[in-house]
Amino acid sequence: MTRIPFTIAAPQDLFYSEENQKRLKESVAQAKQGKIVTKSLEDLEAMAND
């Protein structure tokens, strides 16, 4: 069998990284506990202008 003289690799999808998965699980747990902040676009724009 002939091998190519270089390695082919796809870039790592950071969405599935261990660190991101941990953060997503923490966010889901907070949402289930009702720890959610809701802001309208107007609220966010007002905060940005303060």
HUQUI-V94192 format. One record per residue. N is the residue number from 0. RES is the residue in one letter. OMEGA is omega in whole degrees, 0 to 359 (999 if undefined). Layout:
BEGIN
((N:RES:OMEGA) (N:RES:OMEGA))
END
This chain:
BEGIN
((0:M:180) (1:T:179) (2:R:174) (3:I:186) (4:P:179) (5:F:181) (6:T:176) (7:I:180) (8:A:176) (9:A:177) (10:P:181) (11:Q:177) (12:D:185) (13:L:178) (14:F:183) (15:Y:179) (16:S:181) (17:E:181) (18:E:181) (19:N:179) (20:Q:178) (21:K:180) (22:R:178) (23:L:179) (24:K:178) (25:E:180) (26:S:178) (27:V:179) (28:A:178) (29:Q:180) (30:A:179) (31:K:179) (32:Q:179) (33:G:180) (34:K:184) (35:I:176) (36:V:180) (37:T:178) (38:K:174) (39:S:178) (40:L:178) (41:E:177) (42:D:181) (43:L:178) (44:E:178) (45:A:178) (46:M:181) (47:A:183) (48:N:180) (49:D:999))
END
